Amino acid sequence: MRRDTTLETALNSKAYKRSKRQTLREARMTEKLEKQQKIEQERKRRQKHQEYMNRILQHAKDFKEYHRSVSGKIQKISKAVATWHANTEREQKKETERIEKERMRRLMVRN
């Protein structure tokens, strides 16, 4: 245990004063304040947890919405590509038939 030096005790006058006894009223007020602080800490803790859970739920919603929209875009593009190929194939078939008819017509005209 450390003992104070004369210089330290001379500078610290509160070391010689007797501490004031706490009255019953002060004790009740202290308990009331401590209880309020605990309630406030618990409220803040619950609020922080609730905000954390809300952020998690919002992230899940955003995640689902993002992937739903990406999936929708992919489906839209796939449908457009399939339609383009079908149209191109139909046009090529028409062109081939037209050329064949034109060739047949020319052959008929020659004979």
N, CA, C and O atoms as CSV, one atom per row, in Angstrom:
chain,resi,resn,atom,element,x,y,z
A,1,MET,N,N,0.839,-1.176,0.000
A,1,MET,CA,C,0.000,0.000,0.000
A,1,MET,C,C,0.883,1.239,0.000
A,1,MET,O,O,1.876,1.301,0.725
A,2,ARG,N,N,0.529,2.199,-0.794
A,2,ARG,CA,C,1.326,3.412,-0.954
A,2,ARG,C,C,0.903,4.446,0.080
A,2,ARG,O,O,-0.282,4.613,0.366
A,3,ARG,N,N,1.866,5.118,0.620
A,3,ARG,CA,C,1.557,6.180,1.583
A,3,ARG,C,C,1.774,7.517,0.898
A,3,ARG,O,O,2.702,7.679,0.106
A,4,ASP,N,N,0.906,8.475,1.213
A,4,ASP,CA,C,1.028,9.804,0.623
A,4,ASP,C,C,2.224,10.535,1.204
A,4,ASP,O,O,2.585,10.356,2.367
A,5,THR,N,N,2.815,11.345,0.380
A,5,THR,CA,C,3.911,12.186,0.868
A,5,THR,C,C,3.310,13.443,1.481
A,5,THR,O,O,2.130,13.732,1.283
A,6,THR,N,N,4.093,14.165,2.202
A,6,THR,CA,C,3.617,15.391,2.846
A,6,THR,C,C,3.154,16.394,1.809
A,6,THR,O,O,2.157,17.090,2.005
A,7,LEU,N,N,3.867,16.464,0.725
A,7,LEU,CA,C,3.500,17.404,-0.330
A,7,LEU,C,C,2.133,17.063,-0.915
A,7,LEU,O,O,1.316,17.956,-1.145
A,8,GLU,N,N,1.878,15.773,-1.159
A,8,GLU,CA,C,0.597,15.356,-1.729
A,8,GLU,C,C,-0.549,15.616,-0.772
A,8,GLU,O,O,-1.608,16.080,-1.195
A,9,THR,N,N,-0.366,15.331,0.496
A,9,THR,CA,C,-1.451,15.554,1.457
A,9,THR,C,C,-1.669,17.026,1.699
A,9,THR,O,O,-2.794,17.440,1.978
A,10,ALA,N,N,-0.643,17.817,1.603
A,10,ALA,CA,C,-0.798,19.260,1.774
A,10,ALA,C,C,-1.599,19.839,0.620
A,10,ALA,O,O,-2.378,20.774,0.809
A,11,LEU,N,N,-1.415,19.294,-0.562
A,11,LEU,CA,C,-2.148,19.787,-1.725
A,11,LEU,C,C,-3.578,19.248,-1.784
A,11,LEU,O,O,-4.453,19.884,-2.372
A,12,ASN,N,N,-3.818,18.100,-1.190
A,12,ASN,CA,C,-5.135,17.468,-1.245
A,12,ASN,C,C,-5.853,17.676,0.083
A,12,ASN,O,O,-5.760,16.843,0.985
A,13,SER,N,N,-6.561,18.779,0.195
A,13,SER,CA,C,-7.235,19.080,1.457
A,13,SER,C,C,-8.463,18.210,1.664
A,13,SER,O,O,-8.918,18.052,2.797
A,14,LYS,N,N,-9.013,17.639,0.588
A,14,LYS,CA,C,-10.213,16.806,0.712
A,14,LYS,C,C,-9.911,15.479,1.405
A,14,LYS,O,O,-10.822,14.798,1.875
A,15,ALA,N,N,-8.666,15.126,1.463
A,15,ALA,CA,C,-8.290,13.878,2.115
A,15,ALA,C,C,-8.565,13.941,3.614
A,15,ALA,O,O,-8.726,12.895,4.244
A,16,TYR,N,N,-8.624,15.121,4.197
A,16,TYR,CA,C,-8.835,15.278,5.629
A,16,TYR,C,C,-10.291,15.479,6.002
A,16,TYR,O,O,-10.659,15.354,7.170
A,17,LYS,N,N,-11.116,15.788,5.019
A,17,LYS,CA,C,-12.517,16.046,5.317
A,17,LYS,C,C,-13.277,14.738,5.415
A,17,LYS,O,O,-13.001,13.781,4.692
A,18,ARG,N,N,-14.231,14.719,6.318
A,18,ARG,CA,C,-15.078,13.552,6.463
A,18,ARG,C,C,-16.146,13.619,5.371
A,18,ARG,O,O,-16.711,14.679,5.103
A,19,SER,N,N,-16.406,12.493,4.758
A,19,SER,CA,C,-17.422,12.490,3.707
A,19,SER,C,C,-18.798,12.597,4.343
A,19,SER,O,O,-19.050,12.066,5.425
A,20,LYS,N,N,-19.672,13.291,3.648
A,20,LYS,CA,C,-21.008,13.533,4.158
A,20,LYS,C,C,-21.819,12.251,4.042
A,20,LYS,O,O,-21.783,11.578,3.012
A,21,ARG,N,N,-22.549,11.914,5.096
A,21,ARG,CA,C,-23.392,10.721,5.048
A,21,ARG,C,C,-24.581,10.992,4.151
A,21,ARG,O,O,-25.148,12.085,4.145
A,22,GLN,N,N,-24.936,9.992,3.409
A,22,GLN,CA,C,-26.044,10.138,2.477
A,22,GLN,C,C,-27.360,10.005,3.241
A,22,GLN,O,O,-27.535,9.080,4.034
A,23,THR,N,N,-28.277,10.932,2.997
A,23,THR,CA,C,-29.572,10.866,3.672
A,23,THR,C,C,-30.461,9.880,2.937
A,23,THR,O,O,-30.158,9.462,1.819
A,24,LEU,N,N,-31.550,9.517,3.572
A,24,LEU,CA,C,-32.486,8.569,2.976
A,24,LEU,C,C,-33.074,9.136,1.680
A,24,LEU,O,O,-33.262,8.416,0.700
A,25,ARG,N,N,-33.356,10.417,1.697
A,25,ARG,CA,C,-33.908,11.086,0.520
A,25,ARG,C,C,-32.919,11.037,-0.644
A,25,ARG,O,O,-33.298,10.746,-1.778
A,26,GLU,N,N,-31.660,11.322,-0.356
A,26,GLU,CA,C,-30.631,11.273,-1.393
A,26,GLU,C,C,-30.443,9.852,-1.912
A,26,GLU,O,O,-30.227,9.636,-3.105
A,27,ALA,N,N,-30.527,8.891,-1.000
A,27,ALA,CA,C,-30.388,7.489,-1.404
A,27,ALA,C,C,-31.511,7.101,-2.356
A,27,ALA,O,O,-31.275,6.440,-3.368
A,28,ARG,N,N,-32.737,7.514,-2.030
A,28,ARG,CA,C,-33.872,7.206,-2.906
A,28,ARG,C,C,-33.708,7.870,-4.270
A,28,ARG,O,O,-33.980,7.264,-5.306
A,29,MET,N,N,-33.260,9.117,-4.256
A,29,MET,CA,C,-33.055,9.826,-5.524
A,29,MET,C,C,-31.977,9.141,-6.357
A,29,MET,O,O,-32.104,9.004,-7.574
A,30,THR,N,N,-30.914,8.713,-5.678
A,30,THR,CA,C,-29.829,8.017,-6.374
A,30,THR,C,C,-30.343,6.721,-6.996
A,30,THR,O,O,-30.048,6.414,-8.151
A,31,GLU,N,N,-31.118,5.964,-6.212
A,31,GLU,CA,C,-31.686,4.714,-6.731
A,31,GLU,C,C,-32.612,4.983,-7.913
A,31,GLU,O,O,-32.604,4.257,-8.907
A,32,LYS,N,N,-33.409,6.040,-7.784
A,32,LYS,CA,C,-34.331,6.398,-8.862
A,32,LYS,C,C,-33.567,6.756,-10.135
A,32,LYS,O,O,-33.935,6.328,-11.229
A,33,LEU,N,N,-32.504,7.540,-9.986
A,33,LEU,CA,C,-31.691,7.912,-11.142
A,33,LEU,C,C,-31.015,6.693,-11.768
A,33,LEU,O,O,-30.961,6.557,-12.990
A,34,GLU,N,N,-30.497,5.807,-10.908
A,34,GLU,CA,C,-29.864,4.588,-11.424
A,34,GLU,C,C,-30.872,3.737,-12.187
A,34,GLU,O,O,-30.566,3.188,-13.245
A,35,LYS,N,N,-32.086,3.635,-11.630
A,35,LYS,CA,C,-33.130,2.854,-12.290
A,35,LYS,C,C,-33.485,3.478,-13.641
A,35,LYS,O,O,-33.655,2.766,-14.631
A,36,GLN,N,N,-33.596,4.809,-13.680
A,36,GLN,CA,C,-33.889,5.495,-14.936
A,36,GLN,C,C,-32.783,5.263,-15.961
A,36,GLN,O,O,-33.052,5.051,-17.143
A,37,GLN,N,N,-31.544,5.304,-15.497
A,37,GLN,CA,C,-30.418,5.068,-16.405
A,37,GLN,C,C,-30.464,3.653,-16.972
A,37,GLN,O,O,-30.232,3.446,-18.163
A,38,LYS,N,N,-30.767,2.671,-16.101
A,38,LYS,CA,C,-30.853,1.286,-16.571
A,38,LYS,C,C,-31.983,1.126,-17.582
A,38,LYS,O,O,-31.827,0.454,-18.601
A,39,ILE,N,N,-33.123,1.752,-17.291
A,39,ILE,CA,C,-34.257,1.671,-18.214
A,39,ILE,C,C,-33.893,2.309,-19.549
A,39,ILE,O,O,-34.210,1.771,-20.610
A,40,GLU,N,N,-33.231,3.450,-19.492
A,40,GLU,CA,C,-32.822,4.152,-20.716
A,40,GLU,C,C,-31.809,3.323,-21.513
A,40,GLU,O,O,-31.890,3.243,-22.739
A,41,GLN,N,N,-30.860,2.709,-20.807
A,41,GLN,CA,C,-29.874,1.856,-21.485
A,41,GLN,C,C,-30.562,0.672,-22.162
A,41,GLN,O,O,-30.235,0.314,-23.293
A,42,GLU,N,N,-31.521,0.068,-21.451
A,42,GLU,CA,C,-32.243,-1.073,-22.013
A,42,GLU,C,C,-33.066,-0.639,-23.227
A,42,GLU,O,O,-33.124,-1.355,-24.226
A,43,ARG,N,N,-33.698,0.527,-23.143
A,43,ARG,CA,C,-34.484,1.048,-24.260
A,43,ARG,C,C,-33.584,1.294,-25.471
A,43,ARG,O,O,-33.939,0.945,-26.597
A,44,LYS,N,N,-32.419,1.894,-25.232
A,44,LYS,CA,C,-31.476,2.153,-26.329
A,44,LYS,C,C,-30.973,0.850,-26.940
A,44,LYS,O,O,-30.829,0.735,-28.158
A,45,ARG,N,N,-30.706,-0.133,-26.074
A,45,ARG,CA,C,-30.237,-1.429,-26.565
A,45,ARG,C,C,-31.303,-2.088,-27.443
A,45,ARG,O,O,-30.997,-2.609,-28.516
A,46,ARG,N,N,-32.547,-2.061,-26.982
A,46,ARG,CA,C,-33.644,-2.648,-27.760
A,46,ARG,C,C,-33.856,-1.897,-29.076
A,46,ARG,O,O,-34.084,-2.505,-30.122
A,47,GLN,N,N,-33.778,-0.582,-29.007
A,47,GLN,CA,C,-33.958,0.227,-30.214
A,47,GLN,C,C,-32.848,-0.069,-31.223
A,47,GLN,O,O,-33.108,-0.202,-32.419
A,48,LYS,N,N,-31.622,-0.171,-30.740
A,48,LYS,CA,C,-30.492,-0.477,-31.618
A,48,LYS,C,C,-30.686,-1.848,-32.272
A,48,LYS,O,O,-30.433,-2.020,-33.464
A,49,HIS,N,N,-31.139,-2.821,-31.473
A,49,HIS,CA,C,-31.379,-4.162,-31.998
A,49,HIS,C,C,-32.505,-4.138,-33.038
A,49,HIS,O,O,-32.413,-4.786,-34.081
A,50,GLN,N,N,-33.566,-3.382,-32.739
A,50,GLN,CA,C,-34.690,-3.283,-33.674
A,50,GLN,C,C,-34.244,-2.662,-34.993
A,50,GLN,O,O,-34.634,-3.125,-36.065
A,51,GLU,N,N,-33.430,-1.617,-34.914
A,51,GLU,CA,C,-32.917,-0.980,-36.128
A,51,GLU,C,C,-32.042,-1.951,-36.919
A,51,GLU,O,O,-32.090,-1.981,-38.149
A,52,TYR,N,N,-31.248,-2.738,-36.209
A,52,TYR,CA,C,-30.397,-3.744,-36.850
A,52,TYR,C,C,-31.256,-4.772,-37.594
A,52,TYR,O,O,-30.974,-5.118,-38.741
A,53,MET,N,N,-32.304,-5.250,-36.923
A,53,MET,CA,C,-33.186,-6.236,-37.551
A,53,MET,C,C,-33.910,-5.626,-38.756
A,53,MET,O,O,-34.084,-6.291,-39.777
A,54,ASN,N,N,-34.328,-4.368,-38.637
A,54,ASN,CA,C,-34.988,-3.698,-39.761
A,54,ASN,C,C,-34.044,-3.563,-40.951
A,54,ASN,O,O,-34.460,-3.718,-42.099
A,55,ARG,N,N,-32.767,-3.272,-40.676
A,55,ARG,CA,C,-31.791,-3.177,-41.763
A,55,ARG,C,C,-31.616,-4.531,-42.447
A,55,ARG,O,O,-31.494,-4.602,-43.670
A,56,ILE,N,N,-31.603,-5.593,-41.663
A,56,ILE,CA,C,-31.471,-6.940,-42.238
A,56,ILE,C,C,-32.671,-7.245,-43.132
A,56,ILE,O,O,-32.511,-7.732,-44.251
A,57,LEU,N,N,-33.873,-6.957,-42.631
A,57,LEU,CA,C,-35.077,-7.218,-43.424
A,57,LEU,C,C,-35.103,-6.373,-44.696
A,57,LEU,O,O,-35.486,-6.860,-45.759
A,58,GLN,N,N,-34.699,-5.124,-44.587
A,58,GLN,CA,C,-34.669,-4.253,-45.764
A,58,GLN,C,C,-33.659,-4.770,-46.788
A,58,GLN,O,O,-33.912,-4.739,-47.993
A,59,HIS,N,N,-32.521,-5.242,-46.300
A,59,HIS,CA,C,-31.518,-5.798,-47.212
A,59,HIS,C,C,-32.080,-7.024,-47.930
A,59,HIS,O,O,-31.867,-7.194,-49.130
A,60,ALA,N,N,-32.798,-7.879,-47.193
A,60,ALA,CA,C,-33.387,-9.069,-47.812
A,60,ALA,C,C,-34.384,-8.662,-48.899
A,60,ALA,O,O,-34.405,-9.256,-49.977
A,61,LYS,N,N,-35.214,-7.647,-48.615
A,61,LYS,CA,C,-36.181,-7.176,-49.615
A,61,LYS,C,C,-35.461,-6.613,-50.834
A,61,LYS,O,O,-35.825,-6.914,-51.971
A,62,ASP,N,N,-34.441,-5.796,-50.595
A,62,ASP,CA,C,-33.674,-5.215,-51.701
A,62,ASP,C,C,-33.004,-6.305,-52.534
A,62,ASP,O,O,-32.982,-6.241,-53.763
A,63,PHE,N,N,-32.459,-7.301,-51.844
A,63,PHE,CA,C,-31.785,-8.418,-52.502
A,63,PHE,C,C,-32.758,-9.160,-53.419
A,63,PHE,O,O,-32.449,-9.426,-54.581
A,64,LYS,N,N,-33.938,-9.493,-52.882
A,64,LYS,CA,C,-34.940,-10.205,-53.684
A,64,LYS,C,C,-35.397,-9.360,-54.867
A,64,LYS,O,O,-35.499,-9.855,-55.990
A,65,GLU,N,N,-35.670,-8.088,-54.612
A,65,GLU,CA,C,-36.138,-7.199,-55.675
A,65,GLU,C,C,-35.093,-7.063,-56.783
A,65,GLU,O,O,-35.430,-7.086,-57.967
A,66,TYR,N,N,-33.837,-6.923,-56.398
A,66,TYR,CA,C,-32.765,-6.800,-57.386
A,66,TYR,C,C,-32.719,-8.043,-58.275
A,66,TYR,O,O,-32.680,-7.936,-59.500
A,67,HIS,N,N,-32.724,-9.217,-57.650
A,67,HIS,CA,C,-32.612,-10.449,-58.432
A,67,HIS,C,C,-33.880,-10.714,-59.243
A,67,HIS,O,O,-33.816,-11.300,-60.324
A,68,ARG,N,N,-35.026,-10.286,-58.725
A,68,ARG,CA,C,-36.266,-10.421,-59.491
A,68,ARG,C,C,-36.201,-9.542,-60.743
A,68,ARG,O,O,-36.606,-9.965,-61.826
A,69,SER,N,N,-35.695,-8.330,-60.589
A,69,SER,CA,C,-35.609,-7.434,-61.749
A,69,SER,C,C,-34.582,-7.941,-62.754
A,69,SER,O,O,-34.811,-7.867,-63.961
A,70,VAL,N,N,-33.457,-8.454,-62.273
A,70,VAL,CA,C,-32.441,-9.006,-63.180
A,70,VAL,C,C,-33.019,-10.200,-63.937
A,70,VAL,O,O,-32.811,-10.343,-65.141
A,71,SER,N,N,-33.744,-11.050,-63.218
A,71,SER,CA,C,-34.356,-12.209,-63.861
A,71,SER,C,C,-35.371,-11.765,-64.918
A,71,SER,O,O,-35.447,-12.348,-66.000
A,72,GLY,N,N,-36.144,-10.733,-64.595
A,72,GLY,CA,C,-37.115,-10.199,-65.559
A,72,GLY,C,C,-36.435,-9.660,-66.798
A,72,GLY,O,O,-36.903,-9.884,-67.914
A,73,LYS,N,N,-35.328,-8.944,-66.609
A,73,LYS,CA,C,-34.580,-8.401,-67.753
A,73,LYS,C,C,-34.050,-9.530,-68.632
A,73,LYS,O,O,-34.120,-9.457,-69.859
A,74,ILE,N,N,-33.526,-10.563,-68.003
A,74,ILE,CA,C,-32.984,-11.703,-68.759
A,74,ILE,C,C,-34.097,-12.372,-69.565
A,74,ILE,O,O,-33.902,-12.713,-70.732
A,75,GLN,N,N,-35.261,-12.559,-68.944
A,75,GLN,CA,C,-36.382,-13.172,-69.660
A,75,GLN,C,C,-36.817,-12.311,-70.843
A,75,GLN,O,O,-37.104,-12.822,-71.926
A,76,LYS,N,N,-36.862,-11.007,-70.623
A,76,LYS,CA,C,-37.263,-10.083,-71.687
A,76,LYS,C,C,-36.289,-10.154,-72.862
A,76,LYS,O,O,-36.702,-10.218,-74.019
A,77,ILE,N,N,-34.995,-10.144,-72.553
A,77,ILE,CA,C,-33.972,-10.215,-73.601
A,77,ILE,C,C,-34.037,-11.561,-74.323
A,77,ILE,O,O,-33.921,-11.615,-75.548
A,78,SER,N,N,-34.221,-12.646,-73.568
A,78,SER,CA,C,-34.313,-13.978,-74.178
A,78,SER,C,C,-35.492,-14.049,-75.143
A,78,SER,O,O,-35.382,-14.603,-76.237
A,79,LYS,N,N,-36.622,-13.483,-74.723
A,79,LYS,CA,C,-37.808,-13.481,-75.584
A,79,LYS,C,C,-37.550,-12.662,-76.848
A,79,LYS,O,O,-37.940,-13.061,-77.946
A,80,ALA,N,N,-36.888,-11.510,-76.683
A,80,ALA,CA,C,-36.582,-10.660,-77.839
A,80,ALA,C,C,-35.655,-11.374,-78.811
A,80,ALA,O,O,-35.847,-11.291,-80.024
A,81,VAL,N,N,-34.654,-12.076,-78.292
A,81,VAL,CA,C,-33.711,-12.814,-79.152
A,81,VAL,C,C,-34.441,-13.936,-79.887
A,81,VAL,O,O,-34.235,-14.134,-81.084
A,82,ALA,N,N,-35.299,-14.673,-79.165
A,82,ALA,CA,C,-36.047,-15.762,-79.804
A,82,ALA,C,C,-36.961,-15.213,-80.897
A,82,ALA,O,O,-37.063,-15.799,-81.975
A,83,THR,N,N,-37.621,-14.095,-80.622
A,83,THR,CA,C,-38.493,-13.464,-81.621
A,83,THR,C,C,-37.688,-13.017,-82.834
A,83,THR,O,O,-38.117,-13.213,-83.971
A,84,TRP,N,N,-36.539,-12.425,-82.603
A,84,TRP,CA,C,-35.693,-11.963,-83.704
A,84,TRP,C,C,-35.283,-13.135,-84.589
A,84,TRP,O,O,-35.346,-13.049,-85.816
A,85,HIS,N,N,-34.859,-14.243,-83.949
A,85,HIS,CA,C,-34.444,-15.420,-84.725
A,85,HIS,C,C,-35.621,-15.988,-85.521
A,85,HIS,O,O,-35.459,-16.372,-86.679
A,86,ALA,N,N,-36.799,-16.040,-84.904
A,86,ALA,CA,C,-37.975,-16.565,-85.607
A,86,ALA,C,C,-38.317,-15.678,-86.801
A,86,ALA,O,O,-38.609,-16.180,-87.887
A,87,ASN,N,N,-38.282,-14.368,-86.603
A,87,ASN,CA,C,-38.579,-13.441,-87.709
A,87,ASN,C,C,-37.543,-13.561,-88.820
A,87,ASN,O,O,-37.894,-13.587,-90.000
A,88,THR,N,N,-36.286,-13.634,-88.452
A,88,THR,CA,C,-35.213,-13.754,-89.442
A,88,THR,C,C,-35.371,-15.041,-90.247
A,88,THR,O,O,-35.227,-15.041,-91.469
A,89,GLU,N,N,-35.665,-16.128,-89.553
A,89,GLU,CA,C,-35.837,-17.412,-90.236
A,89,GLU,C,C,-37.041,-17.356,-91.185
A,89,GLU,O,O,-36.971,-17.859,-92.306
A,90,ARG,N,N,-38.138,-16.748,-90.738
A,90,ARG,CA,C,-39.334,-16.631,-91.578
A,90,ARG,C,C,-39.045,-15.778,-92.819
A,90,ARG,O,O,-39.472,-16.115,-93.924
A,91,GLU,N,N,-38.321,-14.677,-92.628
A,91,GLU,CA,C,-37.970,-13.816,-93.763
A,91,GLU,C,C,-37.060,-14.544,-94.747
A,91,GLU,O,O,-37.225,-14.413,-95.960
A,92,GLN,N,N,-36.098,-15.313,-94.230
A,92,GLN,CA,C,-35.209,-16.078,-95.114
A,92,GLN,C,C,-36.002,-17.119,-95.902
A,92,GLN,O,O,-35.756,-17.342,-97.087
A,93,LYS,N,N,-36.956,-17.748,-95.222
A,93,LYS,CA,C,-37.783,-18.756,-95.894
A,93,LYS,C,C,-38.614,-18.106,-97.003
A,93,LYS,O,O,-38.721,-18.647,-98.104
A,94,LYS,N,N,-39.205,-16.935,-96.704
A,94,LYS,CA,C,-39.981,-16.212,-97.721
A,94,LYS,C,C,-39.099,-15.835,-98.911
A,94,LYS,O,O,-39.485,-15.994,-100.069
A,95,GLU,N,N,-37.911,-15.334,-98.595
A,95,GLU,CA,C,-36.975,-14.921,-99.652
A,95,GLU,C,C,-36.585,-16.122,-100.513
A,95,GLU,O,O,-36.516,-16.018,-101.738
A,96,THR,N,N,-36.332,-17.252,-99.873
A,96,THR,CA,C,-35.969,-18.472,-100.611
A,96,THR,C,C,-37.124,-18.902,-101.513
A,96,THR,O,O,-36.912,-19.264,-102.670
A,97,GLU,N,N,-38.350,-18.860,-100.977
A,97,GLU,CA,C,-39.520,-19.237,-101.780
A,97,GLU,C,C,-39.714,-18.270,-102.949
A,97,GLU,O,O,-40.039,-18.693,-104.058
A,98,ARG,N,N,-39.516,-16.979,-102.703
A,98,ARG,CA,C,-39.658,-15.976,-103.764
A,98,ARG,C,C,-38.634,-16.223,-104.880
A,98,ARG,O,O,-38.958,-16.166,-106.066
A,99,ILE,N,N,-37.404,-16.496,-104.471
A,99,ILE,CA,C,-36.349,-16.767,-105.458
A,99,ILE,C,C,-36.687,-18.024,-106.253
A,99,ILE,O,O,-36.509,-18.065,-107.471
A,100,GLU,N,N,-37.175,-19.047,-105.557
A,100,GLU,CA,C,-37.533,-20.302,-106.234
A,100,GLU,C,C,-38.677,-20.074,-107.229
A,100,GLU,O,O,-38.650,-20.592,-108.346
A,101,LYS,N,N,-39.682,-19.293,-106.810
A,101,LYS,CA,C,-40.804,-18.990,-107.716
A,101,LYS,C,C,-40.325,-18.191,-108.928
A,101,LYS,O,O,-40.751,-18.440,-110.055
A,102,GLU,N,N,-39.439,-17.236,-108.683
A,102,GLU,CA,C,-38.891,-16.418,-109.777
A,102,GLU,C,C,-38.101,-17.290,-110.754
A,102,GLU,O,O,-38.193,-17.109,-111.969
A,103,ARG,N,N,-37.334,-18.225,-110.226
A,103,ARG,CA,C,-36.558,-19.144,-111.070
A,103,ARG,C,C,-37.499,-20.015,-111.902
A,103,ARG,O,O,-37.287,-20.227,-113.096
A,104,MET,N,N,-38.548,-20.516,-111.235
A,104,MET,CA,C,-39.517,-21.361,-111.953
A,104,MET,C,C,-40.231,-20.557,-113.046
A,104,MET,O,O,-40.463,-21.063,-114.144
A,105,ARG,N,N,-40.577,-19.306,-112.738
A,105,ARG,CA,C,-41.251,-18.450,-113.718
A,105,ARG,C,C,-40.346,-18.221,-114.934
A,105,ARG,O,O,-40.802,-18.277,-116.076
A,106,ARG,N,N,-39.062,-17.962,-114.674
A,106,ARG,CA,C,-38.120,-17.731,-115.776
A,106,ARG,C,C,-37.944,-18.990,-116.623
A,106,ARG,O,O,-37.839,-18.921,-117.848
A,107,LEU,N,N,-37.914,-20.138,-115.952
A,107,LEU,CA,C,-37.800,-21.394,-116.697
A,107,LEU,C,C,-39.026,-21.615,-117.585
A,107,LEU,O,O,-38.920,-22.076,-118.721
A,108,MET,N,N,-40.182,-21.274,-117.035
A,108,MET,CA,C,-41.423,-21.445,-117.793
A,108,MET,C,C,-41.455,-20.493,-118.997
A,108,MET,O,O,-41.929,-20.859,-120.073
A,109,VAL,N,N,-40.955,-19.287,-118.807
A,109,VAL,CA,C,-40.947,-18.297,-119.884
A,109,VAL,C,C,-39.990,-18.740,-120.988
A,109,VAL,O,O,-40.288,-18.530,-122.164
A,110,ARG,N,N,-38.869,-19.336,-120.655
A,110,ARG,CA,C,-37.881,-19.795,-121.637
A,110,ARG,C,C,-38.449,-20.885,-122.529
A,110,ARG,O,O,-38.215,-20.914,-123.737
A,111,ASN,N,N,-39.188,-21.767,-121.911
A,111,ASN,CA,C,-39.697,-22.915,-122.676
A,111,ASN,C,C,-40.882,-22.502,-123.426
A,111,ASN,O,O,-41.473,-23.312,-124.140
